[in-house]
Amino acid sequence: MDKDPDLALVARYRNGDRSAFARLVEKYQGPLYNAAFRVLGNPDDALDTTQAVFLRVAERLDEYDPQYKFFSWIYRIALNESLNLKRRNRREEHLDEEAEIPGAESANPEWQAIESEVSRHISKALMSMTTQDRMVITLRHFSECSYRDIGYILDIEEKTVKSRLFEARQRLGALLGDLR
């Protein structure tokens, strides 16, 4: 338990330390929001989903299996909540041209403009892909999850993760052909 600070926080929360849960929220609210946004394409829905995830985590923390990383478990919940909301809303997949892309910062204004344009282009391409493609790419490249963790989050075998990721990268590469 000493090696994984998340396990220590989970144990503290289970023992009644509410500040431990607050630390988990601080640590994971950004990544979970980004995951929800990439599935839903709507900042308000992503925020609502992120809040719902933390409520669900607080209710179901006893179901967490420490065999897996806490991040994998909570990320899986976030993806499921996002997909459920998407189904409930029956929304078309699209990207709002004015939506902000989280994390686009730079000290140099010229570089920031270029980076922002490239980021918008990548985000638009990513949002035009299927939800399945977006999830596998987001988990691997934006959240830096291992193949094993992605398999756990998506409830698929590791070899399936590898093939889906390969195919999704090919499709994304085709969409981004003009950036090469």
Kinemage of the C-alpha trace (Angstrom):
@kinemage 1
@onewidth
@group {chain A} dominant
@subgroup {mainchain}
@vectorlist {calphas} color= white
{ca met a 1} P 0.000 0.000 0.000
{ca asp a 2} L 2.954 2.359 0.592
{ca lys a 3} L 3.895 2.315 -3.092
{ca asp a 4} L 0.521 3.486 -4.376
{ca pro a 5} L -0.642 6.790 -2.878
{ca asp a 6} L -4.143 6.219 -4.291
{ca leu a 7} L -4.512 3.000 -2.289
{ca ala a 8} L -3.494 4.876 0.829
{ca leu a 9} L -6.093 7.568 0.127
{ca val a 10} L -8.776 4.944 -0.525
{ca ala a 11} L -7.929 3.214 2.766
{ca arg a 12} L -8.027 6.526 4.645
{ca tyr a 13} L -11.423 7.385 3.119
{ca arg a 14} L -12.798 3.946 3.999
{ca asn a 15} L -11.700 4.668 7.568
{ca gly a 16} L -13.677 7.913 7.657
{ca asp a 17} L -11.108 10.493 6.492
{ca arg a 18} L -13.150 12.758 4.201
{ca ser a 19} L -10.086 14.808 3.257
{ca ala a 20} L -8.648 11.710 1.550
{ca phe a 21} L -11.596 11.672 -0.852
{ca ala a 22} L -11.132 15.388 -1.489
{ca arg a 23} L -7.519 14.651 -2.503
{ca leu a 24} L -8.713 11.980 -4.951
{ca val a 25} L -11.199 14.452 -6.426
{ca glu a 26} L -8.467 17.086 -6.834
{ca lys a 27} L -6.161 14.596 -8.482
{ca tyr a 28} L -8.650 13.095 -10.944
{ca gln a 29} L -11.230 15.746 -11.756
{ca gly a 30} L -9.211 17.086 -14.717
{ca pro a 31} L -8.496 13.724 -16.379
{ca leu a 32} L -12.088 12.560 -15.848
{ca tyr a 33} L -13.499 15.789 -17.232
{ca asn a 34} L -11.282 15.411 -20.310
{ca ala a 35} L -12.395 11.803 -20.787
{ca ala a 36} L -16.059 12.776 -20.523
{ca phe a 37} L -15.552 15.723 -22.868
{ca arg a 38} L -13.927 13.510 -25.496
{ca val a 39} L -16.914 11.164 -25.408
{ca leu a 40} L -19.650 13.781 -25.121
{ca gly a 41} L -18.191 16.803 -26.919
{ca asn a 42} L -20.075 19.140 -24.589
{ca pro a 43} L -18.401 20.979 -21.674
{ca asp a 44} L -21.555 21.157 -19.535
{ca asp a 45} L -22.323 17.467 -19.975
{ca ala a 46} L -18.686 16.615 -19.243
{ca leu a 47} L -18.832 18.623 -15.999
{ca asp a 48} L -22.113 16.978 -14.952
{ca thr a 49} L -20.667 13.556 -15.741
{ca thr a 50} L -17.504 14.259 -13.758
{ca gln a 51} L -19.584 15.195 -10.719
{ca ala a 52} L -21.753 12.089 -11.143
{ca val a 53} L -18.635 9.926 -11.303
{ca phe a 54} L -17.384 11.177 -7.949
{ca leu a 55} L -20.791 10.554 -6.379
{ca arg a 56} L -20.773 7.016 -7.764
{ca val a 57} L -17.188 6.464 -6.583
{ca ala a 58} L -18.094 7.591 -3.066
{ca glu a 59} L -21.037 5.172 -3.049
{ca arg a 60} L -19.159 2.220 -4.562
{ca leu a 61} L -15.655 2.553 -3.168
{ca asp a 62} L -16.030 -0.790 -1.397
{ca glu a 63} L -16.294 -2.435 -4.850
{ca tyr a 64} L -12.851 -1.201 -5.895
{ca asp a 65} L -10.417 -4.066 -6.559
{ca pro a 66} L -6.862 -2.978 -5.642
{ca gln a 67} L -5.525 -5.497 -8.194
{ca tyr a 68} L -6.105 -2.694 -10.697
{ca lys a 69} L -4.947 0.895 -10.558
{ca phe a 70} L -7.447 3.211 -8.927
{ca phe a 71} L -7.195 5.461 -11.985
{ca ser a 72} L -8.274 2.578 -14.252
{ca trp a 73} L -11.284 1.845 -12.072
{ca ile a 74} L -12.432 5.449 -11.795
{ca tyr a 75} L -11.762 6.082 -15.502
{ca arg a 76} L -13.927 3.107 -16.410
{ca ile a 77} L -16.747 4.556 -14.346
{ca ala a 78} L -16.294 7.913 -16.108
{ca leu a 79} L -16.471 6.330 -19.551
{ca asn a 80} L -19.552 4.321 -18.623
{ca glu a 81} L -21.277 7.406 -17.206
{ca ser a 82} L -20.368 9.364 -20.358
{ca leu a 83} L -21.685 6.657 -22.667
{ca asn a 84} L -24.876 6.349 -20.610
{ca leu a 85} L -25.489 10.097 -20.815
{ca lys a 86} L -24.778 10.056 -24.526
{ca arg a 87} L -27.340 7.278 -25.024
{ca arg a 88} L -29.894 9.080 -22.875
{ca asn a 89} L -29.493 12.286 -24.802
{ca arg a 90} L -29.315 10.516 -28.193
{ca arg a 91} L -26.921 13.208 -29.333
{ca glu a 92} L -25.213 13.334 -32.677
{ca glu a 93} L -21.423 13.180 -32.411
{ca his a 94} L -20.031 16.562 -33.309
{ca leu a 95} L -17.545 19.123 -32.102
{ca asp a 96} L -18.590 22.616 -31.213
{ca glu a 97} L -16.175 24.832 -33.141
{ca glu a 98} L -16.010 27.204 -30.191
{ca ala a 99} L -15.323 24.568 -27.521
{ca glu a 100} L -12.122 25.143 -25.604
{ca ile a 101} L -9.422 22.526 -25.800
{ca pro a 102} L -8.091 21.958 -22.267
{ca gly a 103} L -4.357 22.402 -21.742
{ca ala a 104} L -3.466 24.589 -24.738
{ca glu a 105} L -0.974 26.986 -23.093
{ca ser a 106} L 2.331 28.460 -24.102
{ca ala a 107} L 4.373 31.517 -23.224
{ca asn a 108} L 5.019 32.471 -26.855
{ca pro a 109} L 1.854 33.943 -28.460
{ca glu a 110} L 2.877 32.895 -31.979
{ca trp a 111} L 3.580 29.328 -30.865
{ca gln a 112} L 0.371 29.351 -28.835
{ca ala a 113} L -1.621 30.283 -31.958
{ca ile a 114} L -0.012 27.497 -33.998
{ca glu a 115} L -0.403 24.995 -31.174
{ca ser a 116} L -4.010 25.999 -30.672
{ca glu a 117} L -4.803 25.571 -34.369
{ca val a 118} L -3.142 22.139 -34.504
{ca ser a 119} L -4.878 21.142 -31.290
{ca arg a 120} L -8.261 22.234 -32.682
{ca his a 121} L -7.581 20.281 -35.869
{ca ile a 122} L -6.645 17.133 -33.940
{ca ser a 123} L -9.590 17.511 -31.585
{ca lys a 124} L -11.992 18.000 -34.490
{ca ala a 125} L -10.609 14.908 -36.224
{ca leu a 126} L -10.782 12.912 -33.003
{ca met a 127} L -14.361 13.996 -32.318
{ca ser a 128} L -15.396 12.959 -35.838
{ca met a 129} L -14.285 9.393 -35.090
{ca thr a 130} L -16.428 6.732 -33.475
{ca thr a 131} L -16.705 6.732 -29.708
{ca gln a 132} L -14.797 3.436 -29.585
{ca asp a 133} L -11.868 4.919 -31.552
{ca arg a 134} L -11.851 8.085 -29.418
{ca met a 135} L -11.813 6.122 -26.189
{ca val a 136} L -8.907 3.866 -27.105
{ca ile a 137} L -6.815 6.758 -28.470
{ca thr a 138} L -7.627 8.990 -25.505
{ca leu a 139} L -6.778 6.317 -22.976
{ca arg a 140} L -3.441 5.479 -24.594
{ca his a 141} L -2.197 8.860 -25.772
{ca phe a 142} L -3.842 11.449 -23.560
{ca ser a 143} L -4.153 9.463 -20.327
{ca glu a 144} L -1.070 7.313 -20.961
{ca cys a 145} L -2.757 4.101 -19.807
{ca ser a 146} L -1.090 0.750 -20.373
{ca tyr a 147} L -2.667 -1.789 -22.719
{ca arg a 148} L -3.623 -3.838 -19.659
{ca asp a 149} L -5.335 -0.872 -18.012
{ca ile a 150} L -7.152 0.028 -21.232
{ca gly a 151} L -8.365 -3.567 -21.469
{ca tyr a 152} L -9.699 -3.353 -17.934
{ca ile a 153} L -11.353 0.029 -18.489
{ca leu a 154} L -13.028 -1.030 -21.746
{ca asp a 155} L -13.627 -4.619 -20.603
{ca ile a 156} L -11.759 -6.149 -23.555
{ca glu a 157} L -8.679 -8.322 -23.928
{ca glu a 158} L -5.245 -6.730 -24.233
{ca lys a 159} L -4.740 -8.060 -27.774
{ca thr a 160} L -8.064 -6.467 -28.763
{ca val a 161} L -6.820 -3.182 -27.310
{ca lys a 162} L -3.725 -3.372 -29.497
{ca ser a 163} L -5.667 -4.080 -32.679
{ca arg a 164} L -8.304 -1.406 -31.953
{ca leu a 165} L -5.592 1.113 -31.201
{ca phe a 166} L -3.724 0.262 -34.397
{ca glu a 167} L -6.877 0.631 -36.502
{ca ala a 168} L -7.948 3.823 -34.730
{ca arg a 169} L -4.500 5.350 -35.295
{ca gln a 170} L -4.761 4.492 -38.985
{ca arg a 171} L -8.146 6.209 -39.249
{ca leu a 172} L -6.924 9.230 -37.276
{ca gly a 173} L -3.830 9.437 -39.492
{ca ala a 174} L -6.059 9.505 -42.563
{ca leu a 175} L -8.122 12.323 -41.049
{ca leu a 176} L -4.964 14.278 -40.173
{ca gly a 177} L -3.200 13.672 -43.470
{ca asp a 178} L -2.844 17.406 -44.133
{ca leu a 179} L -0.795 17.862 -40.932
{ca arg a 180} L 1.990 15.587 -42.113
